[in-house]
């Protein structure tokens, strides 16, 4: 399935370390309401978006200035009709490389492939958060994360 996973690339003039630090500042680009650790190997965090999305990620690979890998250990996407836990056991991979005197960040959601129900909506979501929030966080120090909201327990709805 290589090449079919959702993948996007960011190219910035900041250093690999600056890109790495921004990626790990999940509250600065994905959601201010993220619960848990987002920086060290084996840290776990929860992301929620209203009553639509719950996911729990575990950092399974952390190489400073080079790579971060999250394993989705639990998820519930209420807007899906079939498999609401479609993200379970998928990986979000951030690979950081130097390229032509710039820093390239390649983001892959391994397991988010064409044919799964969430592909279109989730790809659009990733494109927004990565290009409209992580990219400015890396380049200007200011992202556009979701604001912190009252938690909704989606697990009750299963």
Order of alpha helices (4+ residues) and beta strands (2+ residues): beta-alpha-alpha-beta-beta-beta-beta-beta-beta-alpha-alpha
